[in-house]
Amino acid sequence: MKTLVEIHALQNFAPSNLNRDDTGAPKDAFFGGRRRARVSSQCLKHSVREYFKGKVKENLFKDDAIAIRTKRLKDELLNLLSKKGRTEIEIGQKIELALKAVKLIVKDDGKTQYLLFLGQKEIKTIAALIDKHWDVIVVKEVSDSGEEKKKKKKGEEADALPVELSKGLEKAFDGGKAVDIALFGRMLADMPEKNQNASCQVAHAISTHAVEREFDFYTAIDDLKPEDTSGADMMGTVEFNSACFYRYAAVDFEKLVENLQNDNELALAGLRTFLEGFVVGEPTGKQNTFAAHNPPDFIVVTVRQNTAPCNLANAFEVPVRVKGEDSLTAISAKKMAEKEKKLTAIYGNGGKSFYLDAIDSGAVMGTKYDSLQTLLDAAIKNVKENHAKQGV
C-alpha cells in the first residue's frame, strides 16, 4: 500500500519580488489563459532545505542527515584526510584516482564536472575507504605526451585499484540517509544506477488570480555631495507584484522510508519537518527591499491510501476576482474546497484531511485545527497509524 501525504497552502504576499527570472523580474506563467505570478518549485525546495539546516542547528537532526550540493568534493575529502600528516599533493592525487574509479572526474580547477548532491555519510565513507587502502592506491607517473597520456585521459589507471576498494566506493553512494536527498532525489550522470528517485513532488506556486507586473522607481543620493548640488546620484527600477499563491506538494511516504533505508522514525521526522518547512520557510528574493513576510492563511494536509496525487490548481483555472470588501484569500479557499469536494465525489478516496483557517473563510476541508503544531501532530499520527497497519 502507498501512503500519500499532500499539502495545499494559500499564501497572500504583499508587494514583493520573491523569485526572479534572468532579467530580474518576478517569475510568472500563463495559466487558464491569464498571466499569473509564479514561484518556481526549485525556489520553494531551496527554502525547505534551508529550513532543514536550521533544524540541524536546533539538534532536531544530526549534521549528516542533511546532504551537500557541491562541485568541491575533492576539497571536502582533502579536509577529512589531511589530519594524518600527509602532503596535500599526495592526498589530492589519490582522491582523484579513487573518484575516477566511479567515473567522477576532477577537472584542473579541482572541481567535479557537475554539481553532486551527496549525503555527508557518503563523503565520510569515501574518505574512510581511501584512508584504509592508502598504501595500495598507487598514482602512476606519466609524461605529458604519448600513449601514457591517452591512457590517463581515458582513466585506465583506475583499473589498478584493488577490487575491494572499487566495490566499496560503488557501494558508498547509497544516499547516506540524507533526508533532503530522500525527499527531492538526485541524478548522478556518470552513475545512473546510483540515482535516487524523489519521494516528494513540489509544484510551481501560481497566483489564484491574474497579475500584472508593477515597477518601483527609486533614487539614491551621495551623502558627501555638496549641498548646493541637486539631483540623484543613482536611479533605477525594480519590478514587483503582489499575489495570493496556491502552493502544493505531495510525498510518497513509503518511498521516503525506502530512500532512508527503512528508518521509519527518521522518515516521520523528515516528513513533519518538510510539511512545517513548506509552510514556514519562504523565498528570500528581494526581501530586504520588500519584507513580504506573510505566512499562509489556509493550509490543508491530506493523507490518502493507494491513490493518485491531486493538485487543486484547476480550482483557479478561471482567475479569482474580488469585489468590494471581499477577501481574495477567502474566496480562493472556498473555490479550492469546492473543487476538492467535486473531485472526491467523482473519483473517491478523499482520504483524511486536516486544515487550518487563519482568516475564517468558511471553507471546510476535513478536521479544523487552531494551530500549525496541532495540525501536524494529527497528520503525522495518521500517517504513522496507516504505515503500521501495513506491517512494513
Secondary structure, DSSP 8 states (H G I E B T S, - for coil): --EEEEEEEEEEEEEE--SB-TTSSB-EEEETTEEEEEE-HHHHHHHHHHHHHHHHHTTSS-GGGS-EEES-HHHHHHHHHGGGS--HHHHHHHHHHHHHTTT--B-TTS-BSS-EEE-HHHHHHHHHHHHHTGGG-------SSSHHHHHHHHTGGGGGS-HHHHHHHHHH-S-TT-HHHHHH-B--TT-GGG-B--SEEE--EEESS----EEEEEEE--TTS-TT--S-SEEEEEEEEEEEEEEEEEEEHHHHHHHTTT-HHHHHHHHHHHHHHHHH----TTHHHH------SEEEEEEEES------GGGGSS-----TT--HHHHHHHHHHHHHHHHHHHH----EEEEEETT------SEEESSHHHHHHHHHHHHHHHHHHTT-
